[in-house]
Amino acid sequence: MPRAVPFTGERLTRYLAAHKRWQEAREWRAKETEAGRSPAYDDFCKAHGLCSACAASGVGLNGNGVGFKILGLSGNLPLYEECESCGGTGRVINPS
């Protein structure tokens, strides 16, 4: 069962960092297109060790990819589903 986590602290920091990366991703995708390689966002994430399932935030995305899955509330604070793919780290987990 997924863990319910607040979208604060480290998760919020990762989300804001991902927003800053959008320009970097656009530039990377343009270079990949010019080189005849796949410019998909998933490919960008793999190349940079980021979890594409949660857009590197550590919080699970809604099924339509817009917004995050809310699991409940803690007082007035919404609790979101922790990304199961990366365990909430926002990074690709390498199997060992």
C-alpha positions in Angstrom: 0.0 0.0 0.0 1.4 3.4 -0.9 2.5 5.7 1.9 0.7 9.0 2.4 3.2 11.9 2.7 2.8 15.7 2.9 4.1 17.7 -0.1 6.5 19.8 2.0 10.2 19.9 2.8 12.3 17.7 0.6 9.4 16.7 -1.7 8.6 20.4 -2.4 12.2 21.2 -3.0 12.5 18.4 -5.5 9.4 19.6 -7.3 10.7 23.1 -7.5 14.0 21.8 -8.8 12.2 19.9 -11.5 10.5 23.1 -12.7 13.9 24.7 -13.1 15.0 21.6 -15.1 12.3 22.1 -17.7 14.4 24.4 -19.8 17.3 22.0 -19.6 15.0 19.2 -20.7 13.8 21.2 -23.7 17.3 21.9 -24.8 18.3 18.2 -24.3 15.3 17.1 -26.3 16.1 19.5 -29.2 19.6 18.1 -29.3 18.4 14.5 -29.3 15.9 15.3 -32.1 18.7 16.9 -34.2 20.9 13.8 -33.6 18.0 11.5 -34.7 17.5 10.0 -31.3 14.3 9.7 -29.2 13.6 13.0 -27.5 11.0 11.5 -25.1 10.8 12.9 -21.5 11.3 9.4 -20.2 14.6 9.2 -22.1 15.7 12.6 -20.5 14.9 11.2 -17.1 16.8 7.9 -17.7 19.8 9.9 -19.0 19.8 12.0 -15.8 18.9 9.3 -13.3 15.5 10.8 -12.6 12.2 9.0 -11.9 9.9 9.6 -14.8 6.9 8.1 -13.0 6.7 11.0 -10.6 8.5 13.7 -12.7 11.4 13.5 -10.1 9.2 14.8 -7.3 8.8 11.6 -5.2 5.0 12.0 -5.2 2.7 9.9 -7.4 1.1 11.6 -10.3 -2.6 11.3 -11.1 -3.5 8.7 -13.7 -3.9 11.4 -16.3 -0.4 12.8 -15.5 -1.8 16.1 -14.3 -1.4 16.9 -10.6 -0.6 14.5 -7.7 -2.6 11.7 -6.1 -4.2 12.8 -2.8 -4.7 10.0 -0.3 -6.2 12.0 2.6 -5.8 14.9 5.0 -3.9 15.5 8.2 -5.8 18.4 9.6 -5.8 20.9 6.7 -2.6 19.5 5.2 -3.2 17.2 2.2 -1.4 13.9 2.1 -0.2 12.6 -1.2 0.8 9.2 -2.5 4.5 8.5 -2.3 5.9 7.3 -5.7 6.2 3.6 -5.6 8.6 3.5 -8.5 11.4 5.4 -6.7 10.3 5.1 -3.1 9.8 8.8 -2.8 13.4 9.7 -3.8 12.7 11.2 -7.2 15.7 9.3 -8.5 15.9 6.0 -10.5 16.5 3.1 -8.2 19.0 0.6 -9.6 18.2 -3.0 -8.9 21.0 -4.8 -7.2 
